[in-house]
Amino acid sequence: MDLQDQLKNLFPDHVQEESAENISDESQIWMQDDPLICKYEKRKGKPITIIEGYTGANEDFKILAKEIKTKLSVGGSFKDDKIIIQGDYRDKIMQMLKDKGFLVKRVGG
């Protein structure tokens, strides 16, 4: 008897709902009219790509940050309403955002 069978015996009236993981995140992200700004900087001698200018909810921007980091297999963070990606990936990030339907503006270089 596995864990799910034990839980069904304990809670027979419970109906299992569809998990949030099965729902596509792309349809839930709020699209905006103003373009996102994608810029390149060097901090402590290392290149980084910064995406800023999103006016929607922070949770949506965090989902977008996680998706970008996963697809590019790079590190990064979400701080002060900015996505910070390690490395110079402006072209790839801009293409990903355009495919999702965002307007993107390249700044610097």
N, C-alpha and C positions, 0 to 999 in steps of 0.2 A: 504494500500500500504506500503510494507516494504522498507527498505533501499536499497536492491538490485534492486527492481523495479524502485525506484527513480533514481538510478545510471544508469540503462539501458536506461531510458528516457533521461537523460542528455548526455550520451555517447553511442549512438546507434551503432556506428561502432566498439566499443571495443570488442575484443574477450578475454574471460577469459582464462588465461593460467593455466596450472597445477601447483599447489602450490608446493613449495619446501618441505613442510612437508610430502607430499605423497611419495616422493622419499626416498628410503632406504639409511640411512647414512652408513650402513656397506659396501656397494659397493664402496663408495667414499673415504674411509679411505685408505691412502697409506700404503702398507706393506713394511717392511724393512728387510734387511738381518741380521743386528746385533740384539742381544736380548735386550729386555727392562729389566731394572734392577728394581726389586721390593724389597725394604728394609724396615726395621722396626726401628723406633727411638722413644725416649721419649723426649718430649719438655715440659718443665715446669711440669714434673711429669705425663704427659698424653701421652698415646701411639698414634703414627701416623704411617701410611703406606705411603711410598714415591715411586712413579713410575717415572723413568727418563730414558733417553737414546733414546728418539724418535727423528729421524732425518728428519721427514716430516714437513709439514706445521703446524704452530701453531693452525690454525683453526681446523685441523683434530684432533690434540691432545686435544683441548678444547671440541670437540664433544665427544671424548672418555672419558674425565673426567666427563662430564655431564651424560653420559650413565652409568658409573660406580657408580656415586653418586646416581642416580635414582634407579638402580637395587638393591643396598645395603641399600637404605634409610638412608644414612649417610651424614654428612656434609663434606666439603672439599673445596679445592681451586686449582687454577692453577697459579703458580708463577715461574718465572725464568726457564721456560721449564721443570717444574716438576709438577706432580699431587700429591697433598697432601690430603690424606683421613684420617679423624678422626677415630682412633681405629685400632686394629690389624686385618686386613682382608686380609692378604697376600695370604692365601690358596684360598679363594673365588675369589680374583682379578686375581690371576695367572690362575685359571681355566677358568675364563671369557675371558681372553686375549688369552689363548691357543685355546679356542673354536672359536675365531675370526680369528685365523691363525697366531698370533704373537708368536715369540720365547721369552720366559721369563726366566730370571735368578734370583734365590732367593739369597739375600745377607743378612747376619747377622742372626744368630740364627736358 
